Amino acid sequence: MPRQPEEPTPEQVLAEMSVCEPYTVGELVDIFDDASRWTIQRRLETLEDNGEISKKKHAENRVTFWIPA
């Protein structure tokens, strides 16, 4: 399915993040009102796959993402 215009790109998600500050999917969904949790999750996974951010799983349903220093 093609990206809808209101969905953020991975670069837009990255631009909202600060270096070394941990973010959950829910926190970033609050920034992008029109985006679904699934969209933000996919964007974060793309950024992680590209080596632009790191991920840590704290519990079964608790994951944080951040830009390494």
Secondary structure, DSSP 8 states (H G I E B T S, - for coil): ----TTS--HHHHHHT--BT--B-HHHHHHHSTTS-HHHHHHHHHHHHHTTSSEEEEEETTEEEEEB--
